Amino acid sequence: MTEVLPADGVFGLSWLLVAVPAISAVVLLVGGRRTDRWGHLLGTAAPAFAFVLGVVLFVALLGRGEQERRVGQQLWTWFEVGGLRADFGLLLDPLSALFVLLITGVGSLIHVYSIGYMAHDARRRRFFGYLNLFIAAMLMLVLADNYLALFLGWEGVGLASYLLIGFWQHKNSAAVAAKKAFVVNRVGDMGMVLAIMLMFATFGSVTFEGVAAGIEDASGATQTALGLLLLLGACGKSAQVPLQSWLLDAMEGPTPVSALIHAATMVTAGVYLVVRSGFVYETTEVASTAVVLVGLVTLVVGAIIGCAKDDIKKVLAGSTMSQIGYMMLAAGLGPAGYAFAIFHLITHGFFKANLFLGAGSVMHSMHDDVDMRVYGGLSRLMPVTFVTFAMGYLAIIGFPGFAGFWSKDKVIEAAFADNIWIGIATILAAGVTAFYMTRLMLMTFLGDKRWKSDVHPHESPATMTIPLVVLAVASVLGGVLILGGWIGHFLEPSVGPEEHHDLPIPVLALTAIVTLTVAVGVFIAWRTYGTKEVPVTAPRGSVLTRAARADLYGDALNEAVLMRPGQWTTRWLVWFDNRGLDGGVNGLAALIGGTSGQVRRAQTGYVRSYALAMLGGALLVVVSLLAVTLA
């Protein structure tokens, strides 16, 4: 990493990136009903302003030399206790700048879309306040120059996700899903808390610079523990195995929330954390290997789950798990994969936002029905939604020339160069992705209509379709970031120089294999769903299909491994506290109380009784003395 330079000129305005959405959120959430008429406009203007400022700062970074592209801004000392000092400081560098553009750019389009999608919701102003809070927290997370300030944004993202997933709290399923997301993420957050404590105890600092400077001299155990604890935090936010169970339930929130979580904010936080902490993982093979394995398992699990879901949003949720798995895997490969992890994260932000908002457009015209088995034939009545969704579909399956083709293939190449078996797994997952996404396209937009009698599909309003068009264009052209190796060179001041490893086969041959595998996945889906009538009621299916519909029993596993043992442990501790600790204390008190009660009976209050007792005692003493004398 290069030296951090003090902010000057336009870089002194970096704090506004976080402040403007945060202030807008406060106005909308505290201002009350007087802001209802224009709250959605203010809520949309805030991230749009941050995007414009982000573009200005990005251009300013490009105007600097590579060694001058890390700019720090110290705002104030947050707190100082003993030897721990936490500054409220920001770091704008190539890595955070790309995240700023993704968060504010895609976030602004989602806000515009929400104007139409939430037009008839009585609490629309509050919804936009929560969206602004989400944007502000995520910007705080990626702009912080130390782990403690990053954790502030980390928890802010968790709070905002809880509020938005459960926004329609009148639905019990939404309230339960919000609670589940909150609880599961707290498990991951404990990893972050312990990691920050370990940093301070070991290095006396929680800044990126301080930890990076001391990590080489730390013990191997400390390096590994730090890497694994940070990975635990990343698994929670990015819905990676074993903390992935909340993501599918999170679809209970309004669709713009799903798009924001999956494309621009929450699930990208874990990937950012691992890449930002690359200096930790480069010192510990155990932790870096764990990152690769977590990513590999999750990309396979997510793809399998996506194949069996009939809920359009849950198919896309499964695909998010899988695609984030690709990014996590690449991040675990170190300097050979950092740039590709971020590259795929950006292109995924484009096409996944496009797909989720497209799904929301479909739901909008289908009376919020999410079951693809009652869709069909929508391409003729929703041409804009269909064409834009198709662009996202071609991007996510890796159709040649589209954004996902360039980014996902780079991840596959890096995986193949590291380990051929991991590379093969990523290729097979690409084929499965093509299968379930083609299934989604066929069941939703093509074939015969299977609508319910009271449904009359129609195209969505311009406030919803314009963001779809913009995101569709980005889904097509997003691959330009790889031209000339630009993204790798641009990120070098943040993550170090990119490492290149030799592939076991020529790049063109590998690309041909991946493309052929994708084509096979498309063909199998067409043969299964394009040439046969789709039953309105899903068949029972195979054992694997039933397992995939049950999210591969992730909830059951968590219940058996974590929840039930936790309940049993808690019950035993309560029993031990009541019968053991409290029982001992209460038993001793009862013994003393009972003894004193018995002794108290001798205190009659009669003088004659006391005189008789004294006489008896005196006689006992005399008798004892006589016995001793005669002996």
GUMARRO-360864 format. One record per residue (C-alpha): x, y, z. Coordinates in Angstrom, 2 decimals, always signed. Layout:
<recs>
> east; north; up
> X; Y; Z
...
</recs>
This chain:
<recs>
> east; north; up
> +0.00; +0.00; +0.00
> +1.15; +3.53; -0.74
> +1.35; +6.40; +1.74
> -1.83; +8.16; +2.85
> -1.73; +11.88; +1.98
> -3.76; +14.58; +3.78
> -6.96; +15.72; +2.05
> -6.72; +19.00; +0.19
> -8.79; +20.82; -2.38
> -11.90; +18.95; -3.46
> -10.91; +15.95; -1.31
> -11.78; +18.06; +1.73
> -15.42; +17.53; +0.78
> -15.26; +13.76; +1.20
> -17.15; +13.96; +4.49
> -20.23; +15.14; +2.60
> -20.52; +11.69; +1.01
> -21.64; +10.31; +4.37
> -23.13; +13.46; +5.87
> -25.69; +14.30; +3.17
> -27.53; +10.93; +3.12
> -27.30; +10.77; +6.93
> -28.81; +14.26; +7.38
> -31.51; +13.44; +4.84
> -32.35; +10.28; +6.80
> -32.66; +12.31; +10.02
> -34.94; +14.87; +8.35
> -37.21; +12.17; +6.92
> -37.38; +10.09; +10.09
> -37.72; +12.95; +12.57
> -39.58; +15.51; +10.44
> -42.86; +13.65; +10.71
> -45.85; +13.89; +8.41
> -44.99; +17.43; +7.34
> -42.33; +15.86; +5.09
> -44.65; +13.31; +3.46
> -45.32; +15.39; +0.33
> -41.68; +15.84; -0.66
> -39.85; +13.25; +1.45
> -39.32; +10.84; -1.45
> -37.78; +13.63; -3.52
> -35.34; +14.60; -0.78
> -34.57; +10.94; -0.19
> -33.70; +10.49; -3.88
> -31.72; +13.74; -4.14
> -29.38; +12.79; -1.26
> -27.71; +9.73; -2.87
> -27.80; +11.48; -6.25
> -25.77; +14.36; -4.74
> -23.37; +11.83; -3.21
> -22.99; +10.16; -6.61
> -22.15; +13.42; -8.35
> -19.61; +14.26; -5.64
> -18.25; +10.71; -5.90
> -17.70; +11.15; -9.64
> -15.87; +14.44; -9.02
> -13.61; +12.80; -6.42
> -13.04; +9.80; -8.68
> -11.94; +12.05; -11.54
> -9.69; +13.95; -9.13
> -8.07; +10.66; -8.09
> -7.49; +9.75; -11.73
> -5.72; +13.10; -12.17
> -3.13; +12.12; -9.56
> -0.14; +9.83; -9.89
> -0.47; +6.25; -8.67
> +1.55; +7.02; -5.52
> -0.78; +9.90; -4.58
> -4.15; +8.16; -4.80
> -4.67; +7.46; -1.10
> -6.13; +10.50; +0.63
> -7.02; +10.64; +4.33
> -9.24; +13.13; +6.12
> -9.20; +13.28; +9.93
> -12.42; +14.91; +11.11
> -12.17; +14.60; +14.90
> -11.12; +12.29; +17.70
> -14.04; +9.97; +18.28
> -12.89; +8.86; +21.71
> -9.69; +8.20; +23.62
> -9.61; +5.76; +26.54
> -6.35; +4.62; +28.03
> -4.16; +3.59; +25.14
> -7.05; +3.25; +22.69
> -7.67; +6.20; +20.45
> -10.26; +6.15; +17.69
> -10.32; +8.98; +15.18
> -13.30; +9.69; +13.02
> -11.30; +9.60; +9.82
> -12.02; +8.87; +6.18
> -9.85; +7.18; +3.57
> -10.52; +7.82; -0.10
> -8.45; +5.54; -2.28
> -9.09; +3.54; -5.47
> -10.85; +0.73; -3.57
> -13.21; +2.95; -1.58
> -13.79; +5.24; -4.60
> -15.13; +2.35; -6.69
> -17.43; +1.32; -3.86
> -18.64; +4.91; -3.48
> -19.62; +5.03; -7.15
> -21.37; +1.66; -6.98
> -23.24; +2.43; -3.75
> -24.40; +5.91; -4.75
> -24.90; +5.20; -8.47
> -26.92; +2.01; -8.17
> -28.46; +3.30; -4.93
> -29.74; +6.44; -6.68
> -31.38; +4.38; -9.41
> -33.05; +2.21; -6.78
> -34.35; +5.37; -5.08
> -35.82; +6.60; -8.38
> -37.41; +3.19; -8.95
> -38.85; +3.28; -5.42
> -40.77; +6.50; -6.19
> -43.02; +4.47; -8.48
> -42.86; +1.16; -6.66
> -43.85; +2.63; -3.29
> -46.18; +5.32; -4.67
> -49.25; +3.98; -2.86
> -47.58; +3.06; +0.42
> -48.75; +5.24; +3.30
> -45.29; +5.10; +4.90
> -43.28; +5.94; +1.79
> -41.45; +8.85; +3.42
> -40.24; +6.59; +6.23
> -39.14; +4.03; +3.64
> -36.94; +6.61; +1.92
> -35.52; +7.63; +5.29
> -34.47; +4.03; +5.92
> -32.97; +3.80; +2.41
> -30.91; +6.94; +3.08
> -29.76; +5.48; +6.39
> -28.67; +2.35; +4.54
> -26.68; +4.37; +2.00
> -25.04; +6.53; +4.68
> -24.05; +3.49; +6.77
> -22.55; +1.67; +3.79
> -20.59; +4.75; +2.77
> -19.29; +5.05; +6.33
> -18.23; +1.41; +6.15
> -16.18; +1.74; +2.94
> -14.74; +5.20; +3.66
> -13.56; +4.59; +7.24
> -9.79; +4.61; +7.75
> -9.87; +2.28; +10.74
> -11.67; -0.88; +11.79
> -13.62; +0.75; +14.62
> -15.17; +3.40; +12.38
> -15.74; +0.67; +9.79
> -17.61; -1.25; +12.50
> -19.84; +1.78; +13.08
> -20.95; +1.61; +9.44
> -21.07; -2.19; +9.71
> -23.64; -2.00; +12.52
> -25.50; +0.82; +10.77
> -25.96; -1.43; +7.74
> -27.26; -4.18; +10.02
> -29.76; -1.81; +11.63
> -30.97; -0.46; +8.29
> -31.40; -3.96; +6.88
> -33.49; -4.92; +9.91
> -35.74; -1.89; +9.46
> -36.17; -2.41; +5.72
> -36.59; -6.19; +5.63
> -39.33; -5.84; +8.23
> -40.77; -2.65; +6.71
> -44.11; -4.32; +6.03
> -44.27; -5.38; +9.66
> -47.98; -6.10; +9.46
> -46.87; -9.36; +7.80
> -45.62; -11.81; +10.39
> -43.26; -13.35; +7.84
> -41.56; -9.98; +7.29
> -41.14; -9.35; +11.02
> -39.69; -12.83; +11.53
> -37.34; -12.43; +8.54
> -36.05; -9.11; +9.88
> -35.41; -10.62; +13.28
> -33.65; -13.58; +11.72
> -31.37; -11.35; +9.63
> -30.56; -9.28; +12.72
> -29.74; -12.28; +14.92
> -27.66; -14.15; +12.33
> -25.65; -11.02; +11.61
> -24.97; -10.55; +15.30
> -23.15; -13.90; +15.24
> -20.87; -12.60; +12.51
> -20.50; -9.27; +14.26
> -19.01; -11.01; +17.28
> -16.19; -12.08; +14.99
> -15.62; -8.43; +14.08
> -15.70; -7.33; +17.73
> -13.18; -9.97; +18.79
> -10.97; -9.15; +15.79
> -10.89; -5.46; +16.73
> -10.06; -6.34; +20.34
> -7.26; -8.61; +19.17
> -5.88; -5.85; +16.94
> -5.71; -3.39; +19.81
> -4.23; -5.94; +22.21
> -1.57; -6.96; +19.68
> -0.75; -3.79; +17.75
> -2.07; -1.03; +20.01
> -3.96; +0.31; +16.99
> -7.13; -0.37; +15.01
> -6.19; +1.67; +11.93
> -5.53; -0.05; +8.61
> -2.04; +1.44; +8.57
> -1.24; +0.36; +12.13
> -2.42; -3.22; +11.66
> -0.67; -3.54; +8.29
> +2.59; -2.26; +9.79
> +2.59; -4.80; +12.63
> +1.00; -7.88; +11.10
> +4.29; -9.33; +9.80
> +5.77; -9.35; +13.30
> +2.72; -10.95; +14.94
> +2.72; -14.64; +15.81
> +1.30; -17.14; +13.37
> -1.54; -17.93; +15.76
> -2.48; -14.26; +15.98
> -2.40; -13.84; +12.21
> -4.62; -16.88; +11.70
> -7.04; -15.95; +14.48
> -7.38; -12.43; +13.11
> -8.04; -13.71; +9.60
> -10.64; -16.23; +10.75
> -12.45; -13.71; +12.97
> -12.67; -11.21; +10.13
> -13.94; -14.00; +7.88
> -16.68; -14.79; +10.40
> -17.82; -11.17; +10.21
> -17.68; -11.27; +6.42
> -19.78; -14.46; +6.32
> -22.54; -12.75; +8.28
> -22.84; -9.66; +6.11
> -22.24; -11.40; +2.77
> -24.47; -14.41; +3.53
> -21.74; -16.98; +3.13
> -21.84; -20.48; +4.59
> -22.50; -21.07; +7.47
> -24.26; -17.72; +8.05
> -26.24; -17.65; +4.80
> -29.67; -18.60; +6.11
> -30.99; -15.03; +6.55
> -30.63; -13.97; +2.92
> -33.49; -15.97; +1.39
> -35.90; -14.90; +4.13
> -34.86; -11.28; +3.57
> -36.92; -11.34; +0.36
> -39.93; -10.50; +2.56
> -38.91; -6.85; +2.34
> -40.03; -4.56; -0.52
> -38.23; -5.40; -3.78
> -36.13; -2.17; -3.89
> -34.71; -3.28; -0.53
> -33.75; -6.62; -2.05
> -32.01; -4.83; -4.91
> -30.14; -2.51; -2.53
> -29.04; -5.33; -0.22
> -27.95; -7.65; -3.03
> -26.42; -5.22; -5.48
> -24.92; -2.19; -3.77
> -24.75; -2.48; -0.01
> -24.96; -5.20; +2.58
> -23.78; -8.39; +0.89
> -20.82; -6.60; -0.71
> -19.54; -5.52; +2.72
> -17.93; -8.88; +3.48
> -16.02; -8.92; +0.19
> -14.84; -5.37; +0.86
> -13.64; -6.36; +4.35
> -11.60; -9.31; +3.08
> -10.01; -7.32; +0.25
> -9.31; -4.31; +2.50
> -7.72; -6.71; +5.02
> -5.60; -8.42; +2.37
> -2.43; -7.61; +4.34
> -3.77; -9.97; +7.05
> -4.65; -12.86; +4.75
> -1.34; -12.68; +2.91
> +0.40; -13.70; +6.15
> -1.76; -16.72; +6.99
> -2.34; -19.57; +4.58
> -4.89; -21.17; +6.90
> -7.20; -18.13; +6.93
> -6.80; -17.40; +3.21
> -7.57; -21.03; +2.39
> -10.65; -20.80; +4.62
> -11.83; -17.79; +2.58
> -11.44; -19.78; -0.64
> -13.30; -22.79; +0.76
> -16.13; -20.67; +2.15
> -16.53; -18.97; -1.23
> -16.39; -22.28; -3.10
> -18.97; -24.00; -0.89
> -21.30; -21.00; -0.99
> -21.20; -20.57; -4.75
> -22.19; -24.23; -5.16
> -24.87; -24.12; -2.42
> -26.41; -20.92; -3.78
> -26.55; -22.30; -7.31
> -28.24; -25.52; -6.19
> -30.84; -23.62; -4.16
> -31.57; -21.34; -7.12
> -32.50; -24.33; -9.28
> -35.48; -25.42; -7.18
> -37.19; -22.19; -6.10
> -40.46; -21.04; -7.67
> -40.36; -17.64; -5.93
> -38.72; -15.30; -8.46
> -36.99; -13.26; -5.77
> -35.64; -16.33; -3.99
> -34.14; -17.62; -7.23
> -32.28; -14.32; -7.49
> -31.36; -14.50; -3.79
> -29.79; -17.90; -4.32
> -27.88; -16.51; -7.28
> -26.58; -13.67; -5.08
> -25.19; -16.19; -2.59
> -23.50; -17.97; -5.48
> -22.08; -14.85; -7.13
> -20.79; -13.45; -3.84
> -19.17; -16.87; -3.39
> -17.25; -16.26; -6.62
> -16.06; -12.90; -5.27
> -15.09; -14.34; -1.89
> -13.18; -17.15; -3.56
> -11.26; -14.65; -5.69
> -10.51; -12.48; -2.65
> -9.09; -15.54; -0.88
> -6.61; -16.05; -3.71
> -4.76; -12.91; -2.61
> -3.05; -10.53; -5.07
> -3.95; -12.89; -7.91
> -7.66; -12.37; -7.26
> -8.28; -9.04; -5.48
> -8.91; -7.04; -8.64
> -11.14; -9.74; -10.13
> -13.17; -9.99; -6.92
> -13.87; -6.25; -7.05
> -14.44; -6.34; -10.81
> -17.09; -9.04; -10.48
> -18.59; -7.22; -7.49
> -19.10; -4.10; -9.63
> -20.56; -5.89; -12.66
> -22.74; -7.97; -10.34
> -24.00; -4.73; -8.81
> -25.19; -3.67; -12.26
> -26.89; -6.84; -13.45
> -28.23; -7.98; -10.07
> -29.88; -4.59; -9.42
> -31.30; -4.86; -12.93
> -32.65; -8.35; -12.26
> -34.19; -7.55; -8.88
> -35.82; -4.36; -10.08
> -37.04; -6.25; -13.15
> -38.54; -8.87; -10.83
> -40.20; -6.06; -8.90
> -41.67; -4.74; -12.14
> -43.13; -8.18; -12.85
> -44.53; -8.44; -9.33
> -45.98; -4.94; -9.66
> -48.09; -6.09; -12.61
> -48.95; -9.47; -11.07
> -50.50; -8.19; -7.82
> -47.26; -8.93; -5.90
> -47.45; -12.63; -6.70
> -43.91; -14.05; -6.65
> -44.72; -17.57; -7.93
> -43.22; -18.04; -11.40
> -45.57; -20.97; -12.03
> -48.43; -18.49; -12.49
> -46.46; -16.21; -14.83
> -45.64; -16.98; -18.46
> -46.02; -15.00; -21.68
> -45.20; -11.63; -20.09
> -42.70; -10.58; -22.76
> -45.49; -9.32; -25.04
> -47.19; -7.16; -22.40
> -44.05; -5.92; -20.62
> -41.54; -5.33; -23.45
> -39.27; -2.87; -21.60
> -39.08; -5.06; -18.51
> -38.48; -8.12; -20.68
> -35.66; -6.62; -22.77
> -33.88; -5.04; -19.81
> -34.26; -8.21; -17.74
> -32.86; -10.20; -20.66
> -29.74; -8.01; -20.61
> -29.23; -8.82; -16.94
> -29.88; -12.50; -17.64
> -27.26; -12.63; -20.39
> -24.80; -10.82; -18.12
> -25.20; -13.16; -15.14
> -24.89; -16.36; -17.18
> -21.72; -15.00; -18.80
> -22.91; -14.64; -22.38
> -19.91; -13.51; -24.48
> -19.52; -9.75; -24.55
> -21.74; -8.97; -21.58
> -20.41; -7.70; -18.25
> -20.58; -11.00; -16.39
> -18.67; -12.77; -19.16
> -15.59; -10.65; -18.54
> -15.69; -10.56; -14.75
> -16.75; -14.13; -13.89
> -14.38; -15.64; -16.43
> -11.52; -13.76; -14.79
> -12.44; -15.26; -11.42
> -12.57; -18.72; -13.03
> -9.16; -18.14; -14.61
> -7.65; -17.13; -11.28
> -9.22; -20.19; -9.61
> -7.87; -22.50; -12.33
> -4.38; -21.04; -12.02
> -4.45; -21.69; -8.26
> -6.04; -25.16; -8.22
> -7.50; -27.10; -11.12
> -10.21; -28.77; -8.99
> -11.43; -25.45; -7.63
> -11.42; -24.17; -11.21
> -13.55; -27.10; -12.37
> -16.05; -26.43; -9.56
> -16.39; -22.79; -10.62
> -17.06; -23.86; -14.22
> -19.74; -26.35; -13.18
> -21.37; -23.67; -11.03
> -21.43; -21.39; -14.08
> -23.36; -24.09; -15.94
> -25.82; -24.43; -13.06
> -26.24; -20.63; -13.04
> -27.16; -20.76; -16.72
> -29.70; -23.49; -15.96
> -31.64; -21.77; -13.18
> -31.55; -18.33; -14.80
> -32.82; -19.76; -18.10
> -35.53; -21.56; -16.13
> -36.52; -18.22; -14.61
> -36.64; -16.52; -18.02
> -38.72; -19.27; -19.60
> -41.20; -19.54; -16.72
> -41.65; -15.77; -16.42
> -41.55; -14.19; -19.85
> -41.97; -16.95; -22.45
> -44.38; -19.80; -23.09
> -48.13; -19.72; -22.51
> -49.74; -17.47; -19.93
> -50.67; -19.08; -16.64
> -52.06; -16.00; -14.91
> -54.78; -16.00; -12.33
> -58.14; -14.68; -13.53
> -57.94; -11.38; -11.61
> -54.46; -10.47; -12.91
> -53.98; -8.06; -15.82
> -50.24; -7.66; -16.55
> -49.02; -4.27; -17.80
> -45.79; -2.36; -18.19
> -44.54; -0.41; -15.20
> -44.40; +3.43; -15.08
> -41.40; +5.39; -16.33
> -40.03; +5.94; -12.83
> -39.51; +2.17; -12.69
> -38.49; +1.42; -16.28
> -35.90; +4.22; -16.71
> -33.63; +2.78; -13.97
> -34.06; -0.62; -15.64
> -32.82; +0.79; -18.96
> -29.77; +2.42; -17.33
> -28.87; -0.75; -15.46
> -29.40; -2.84; -18.61
> -26.88; -0.68; -20.46
> -24.42; -1.10; -17.56
> -25.04; -4.87; -17.64
> -23.93; -4.87; -21.27
> -21.01; -2.42; -21.08
> -19.70; -3.02; -17.55
> -16.93; -5.24; -18.86
> -15.01; -2.25; -20.25
> -13.34; -1.91; -16.83
> -11.07; -4.84; -17.74
> -9.79; -3.30; -20.96
> -6.03; -2.95; -20.82
> -6.09; -4.38; -17.32
> -7.36; -1.00; -16.10
> -9.09; -2.09; -12.92
> -6.04; -4.03; -11.73
> -3.73; -1.06; -12.30
> -6.18; +1.37; -10.71
> -6.55; -0.73; -7.55
> -2.81; -1.28; -7.14
> -2.28; +1.56; -4.59
> -4.93; -0.09; -2.36
> -4.30; -3.82; -2.75
> -0.81; -4.02; -4.17
> +0.36; -5.20; -7.59
> -1.60; -7.94; -9.27
> +0.07; -11.35; -9.42
> -0.15; -13.46; -12.54
> -0.02; -17.26; -12.51
> +0.24; -19.58; -15.47
> -2.90; -21.43; -16.49
> -2.70; -25.19; -17.10
> -4.49; -24.64; -20.43
> -4.61; -21.68; -22.87
> -6.98; -18.86; -21.93
> -9.01; -19.21; -25.13
> -9.48; -22.93; -24.50
> -10.68; -22.24; -20.95
> -13.06; -19.55; -22.21
> -14.44; -22.00; -24.78
> -14.99; -24.64; -22.07
> -16.80; -22.16; -19.82
> -18.98; -20.93; -22.69
> -19.81; -24.50; -23.74
> -20.74; -25.37; -20.14
> -23.05; -22.34; -19.99
> -24.63; -23.39; -23.30
> -25.26; -26.88; -21.90
> -26.97; -25.37; -18.86
> -29.18; -23.22; -21.12
> -30.04; -26.22; -23.30
> -31.01; -28.44; -20.35
> -33.25; -25.71; -18.96
> -34.90; -25.22; -22.36
> -35.49; -28.95; -22.76
> -36.97; -29.14; -19.25
> -39.09; -25.98; -19.17
> -39.23; -24.61; -22.72
> -40.60; -27.66; -24.49
> -42.99; -28.88; -21.81
> -45.98; -27.42; -20.06
> -45.14; -25.89; -16.69
> -47.43; -27.36; -14.01
> -49.07; -24.75; -11.80
> -48.41; -26.98; -8.77
> -44.78; -27.99; -8.37
> -44.16; -31.74; -8.51
> -42.68; -33.44; -5.45
> -39.30; -33.79; -7.14
> -36.18; -35.75; -6.25
> -34.44; -35.82; -2.89
> -32.01; -33.11; -4.03
> -34.88; -30.96; -5.32
> -36.73; -31.19; -2.03
> -33.51; -30.40; -0.17
> -32.92; -27.36; -2.38
> -36.47; -26.12; -1.78
> -35.69; -26.38; +1.93
> -32.52; -24.28; +1.41
> -30.41; -27.45; +1.75
> -31.68; -27.65; +5.32
> -29.57; -24.70; +6.39
> -32.13; -23.66; +8.99
> -32.40; -27.21; +10.31
> -28.61; -27.44; +10.54
> -28.36; -24.13; +12.40
> -31.12; -25.25; +14.72
> -29.43; -28.58; +15.45
> -25.87; -27.28; +15.74
> -26.38; -23.85; +17.28
> -29.89; -23.06; +18.47
> -30.87; -26.28; +20.29
> -27.49; -26.73; +22.01
> -27.70; -23.08; +22.99
> -31.16; -23.60; +24.45
> -30.04; -26.73; +26.31
> -26.96; -24.97; +27.63
> -29.06; -22.03; +28.77
> -31.57; -24.30; +30.48
> -28.78; -26.20; +32.25
> -27.20; -22.94; +33.40
> -30.57; -21.73; +34.69
> -31.06; -25.05; +36.52
> -27.54; -24.92; +37.95
> -28.06; -21.31; +39.00
> -31.38; -22.13; +40.71
> -30.48; -25.49; +42.22
> -26.74; -25.15; +42.57
> -25.66; -21.59; +43.29
> -28.97; -20.26; +44.61
> -29.69; -23.66; +46.22
> -26.43; -23.53; +48.18
> -26.99; -19.96; +49.31
> -30.65; -20.55; +50.14
> -29.85; -23.89; +51.87
> -27.25; -22.26; +54.12
> -29.70; -19.50; +54.96
> -32.41; -22.08; +55.72
> -30.00; -24.04; +57.97
> -29.12; -20.96; +59.96
> -32.75; -19.88; +60.12
> -33.92; -23.33; +61.27
> -31.19; -23.60; +63.90
> -31.95; -20.14; +65.25
> -35.64; -21.09; +65.40
> -34.86; -24.12; +67.50
> -32.54; -22.16; +69.79
> -35.12; -19.41; +70.10
> -37.51; -21.83; +71.87
> -35.27; -21.71; +74.95
> -35.93; -17.98; +75.28
> -39.29; -18.18; +77.15
> -39.22; -14.82; +78.91
> -40.05; -16.33; +82.37
> -37.65; -15.53; +85.28
> -38.36; -18.86; +86.99
> -37.30; -20.71; +83.84
> -34.04; -18.79; +83.67
> -33.43; -19.38; +87.45
> -34.06; -23.10; +87.01
> -31.64; -23.15; +84.06
> -29.00; -21.34; +86.12
> -29.51; -23.79; +89.02
> -29.26; -26.75; +86.69
> -26.07; -25.31; +85.20
> -24.54; -24.71; +88.60
> -25.36; -28.27; +89.70
> -23.83; -29.59; +86.47
> -20.61; -27.67; +87.18
> -20.46; -28.92; +90.81
> -21.04; -32.51; +89.77
> -18.34; -32.20; +87.11
> -15.81; -30.82; +89.60
> -16.59; -33.58; +92.14
> -16.17; -36.22; +89.49
> -12.79; -34.81; +88.49
> -11.65; -34.57; +92.15
> -12.70; -38.12; +93.07
> -11.04; -39.43; +89.93
</recs>
